[in-house]
Amino acid sequence: MSAPPRLDAPLPQPASSTAMLRTLGLVAGLCGILIVSAYQGTQEAVTANRKIALERAVFQIIPGAQRVDEYFATRGGLVPAQGNVPDGAVKFYAAYDTAGKLRGIAAEGAARGYADTVRVLYAYDPVRRVINGMGVIYMRETPGIGDKIATDSAFLRNFQALDASLGADPQTLANTIRVVKQGSKQHPWEIDAISGATITSKAVGRGINDSAGRLLPLLVPHLASLKEAR
Amino acid sequence: MSLPGPKPRSNLEELLEGIWKQNPVFIMMLGMCPTLAVSVSAVNALSMGLATGFVLSGSTLLVSLIRNIVPREVRIATYILIIATFVTVVDYLIQAISLAIYEALGAFIQLIVVNCIILGRAEAHAARNPPLRALLNALGMSMGFTIGLLALGAVREILGAGKLFGISLFGPDFQPWVVMMLPPGGFFVLGAWLLFFNWFNRRKTPVASDKPAQGHAHV
């Protein structure tokens, strides 16, 4: 405990500019060393964790997949992913089985939901040209209502064969993937919403439509180059 | 002339202060933002408590170690720099330990930097006390904060999801009390705990029967 204050004690002398600069410089240098050491020390574990989380998410929506390669779909073709996503490119994941055969493509879609952005990972079947799986990566939707998008079996059935074929103009999807009122789905590119969780359901549909609309025109012409694992 | 000061506290009293007498959540009511926001489950609450405890203990120790060379004109800037450093370190550590917890806690990890318990302890305690006392006090405050968060998180998870630490307690027929997982649930449970703490403290402090009771509400 500090000594009790003395009422007749003289006021402390103001510190010199040199002392202030010296202290701030010293502390900043020390903090810099701590931060860089922590970054360097944890980087390997963080990268490994991210890879495990990604593989787990991809394996969940693409049955039979055993390994995942990351790619960028660019206007010039498909390139292995490294660093930041280049302008105009879309990141996706190619999933392969133990024999190295392509089992499916996974990509991320995101759209604003009820409480926050809903981020989903969807699977694309390059043979049938449909979206055949969906998993939620991040959401803060209302428990018991919006968060049903991850568990509601009727809603998840929408993603068994959701049409995502390209149109006559190969730069766009043939049909916009859209969410319709529960029970009114008529076309294979429509998603039946969850009753009471329409905003969240629509976020899933919008996220997938936007992402597939950007990815598939860049990806489909070069699918042949992905048939075997790299 | 000098004023009579309070009796110096023992090391044990220093440690226990934050756990009960000056509990940051239930008595001082500091750091309410993460307390209410991340206490939807016991795991989140525990993780947040430990992360805040790491920052509190680390920054307190460093502030105390350099307390004699820091001019008072730049002390706040120095403390904030130190606190921000420990928050960045804990941010990397949580990412390295578990990405699931990192996602669950979200921006509240970075927001530890503005948790007023930490700057408050640096300014009010660590800057005036030797490292051992400062560290003991910080550890006590960290434990008090973690206990506070756990008290909220456990109740909210049990009532709102029928689970504790992710383990189902009541079987599949349990109908979750969803509001407990939502922001109002945080206020309900916090209010109930504050009621308990105030009732308990008043019970311990006898009030003279011929005088009306003095209000002690900390809210």
Interface residues (C-beta under 8 A of the other chain):
Chain A: M1 S2 A3 P4 P5 R6 L7 D8 P12 P14 A15 A19 M20 T23 L24 L26 V27 A28 L30 C31 L34 I35 A38 Y39 G41 T42 A45 V46 N49 R50 A53 Y138 R140 T142 P143 G144 I145
Chain B: M1 S2 L3 P4 G5 P6 P8 R9 L62 I66 I69 V70 P71 R72 E73 V74 A77 T78 L81 I82 A84 T85 F86 T88 V89 Y92 L93 Q95 A96 I97 S98 L99 A100 E103 G106 R128 N129 R133 G160 A161 P176 V178 M181 L182
